[in-house]
Amino acid sequence: MSDGIMSKAATMEIPISSNGDTGSLPEDDGLEQDLQQVMVSGPNLNETSIVSGGYGGTAEGIIPTSTMKGCLVQPHAARGASSVCPSAAAARRMADPDRAAGSGLHQAHPSPAGGGEEIVRGIAVEKFDIVKKWGINTYKCTKQLISERFGRGSRTVDLELETQIELLRETKRKYESVLQLARALTSHFYSLVQTQHALGDAFADLSQKSPELQEEFGYNAETQKLLCKNGETLLGAVNFFVSSINTLVNKTMEDTLMTVKQYETARLEYDAYRTDLEELSMGPRDAGTLSRLDAAQSHFQSHKDKYEKLRADVAIKLKFLEENKVKVMHKQLLLFHNAISAYFAGNQQQLEQTLRQFNIKLKPPGAEKPSWLEEQ
C-alpha cells in the first residue's frame, strides 16, 4: 500500500509560486490523507536518512533526519526523475510560518544563553564593586598611616590598652627564649641519657668477659642503668614542661595577638574614615557634598562600631590570658623545680612522686607509637 501511495505522490507535481500560493490548482485531499497515513504508520524517520544527491550518490550527501525534527525537507531529485512535492495544504503551511507556529508544529524554546550572560554579568559587577571598595579602603588607610608616621595626622590611643598589649608582646618574646632554652636542655639531656645507656651496656659486657674486674664493672653498670632510668623520668617531666610552655606561647598568646592585630587594623580604618569625615565637614555644603557627607557618616559609624567591639574583645582576652598564664606557669615551674632537684639529689622516689603528682605518664622502653586510629 505504501509503495502505491509513494508512486502516486511521485507522479504528482504541484508548482508553488514564490509567495507559496498554489493559484487555481485543485487540492488533492486524498493524496494529503495518504501522505499523513504514511507519516503516522510508516517507517521511523529518526532512524532513516535523506540522500541529497539522488540514488547512487556518495555518502557525503547523506543527512540524518534525526537532526531535522518538525520540518519537511524537499530533496534534490535525481537527474531525469520527477520530484516529490508537498500537498497544497502543506504548501500553505510552509508559506505561512505564523500560522504554522500557531498550530503547534514548531514550538519555540527560549535559549538559556541570555540568562547565562546575565548571571556572568552580575558576578562580574559584584566582583568589580568588591575590588573598588577594597581599593578605596586601602587608599584611605595608607594615607592615614603615612600621615601618622610623619606626624601630620591624629591617632586614636587607648593608653591602658596599648600598655597591656606592649607588655604582652614583651612577655611573649621572653617566654619564647625560655622555650628555646628548655628545648636545648631536653636535646642535650637526651643525648646524655643515651650515652649513659650505652656506657652501662659496655660495663655489663666487660663484667662478663673480665673475671678479675667483674665486680667493679658490675656495680658501674648498675649505676649507669639507674642514672639512665632516672634520666628518662626527668626527660618526661621536662618534655611536659616544654609542651605546656609551647601551648601557652604559640597558641594562647598567639590567638590573643591575632585579635590585637585585628583591633589595630580596625583602629586604623576608624581613624582614616574619621579624618575623611572631618575634611568633608569643613568643606562647602552643596548637594553633591551633602550626599558624600551622609555616605562618609555612615562609613564612619560602621567602622567606629567595629573598632569599639574589637577593643572590648582585646581587653577581655588580655584579662583571661593573664589569669591563664599565672595558673599554668605556677604549675609548670613547680614541676620543673621538683623534678630537677630530685634527679640531681639522687632521690628516685621523690622524682617518681613528682610525676605522679602532675599526672605525667611515661612510656615503657619498648612501647611502640600508637596508630593513628588510637590517637583519634
ABEGO torsion letter per residue (X at the ends): XAAAAAAAAAABBBBBBAAGBAEABBBBAAAAAAAAAAAAABBBAAABBBBAAEBGBBAAABBBAAABBGBBBBBBBBBGBBBBBBBAAAAAAAABAAAAAAAGABBBBBBAAAAAAAAAAAAAAAAAAAAAAAAAAAAAAAAAAAAAAAGABBBBBBAAAAAAAAAAAAAAAAAAAAAAAAAAAAAAAAAAAAAAAAAAAAAAAAAAABAAAAAAAAAAAAAAAAAAAAAAAAAAAAAAAAAAAAAAAAAAAAAAAAAAAAAAAAAAAAAAAAAAAAAAAABBBBAAAAAAAAAAAAAAAAAAAAAAAAAAAAAAAAAAAAAAAAAAAAAAAAAAAAAAAAAAAGBAAAAAAAAAAAGBBBBBAABBBBBAAAAX
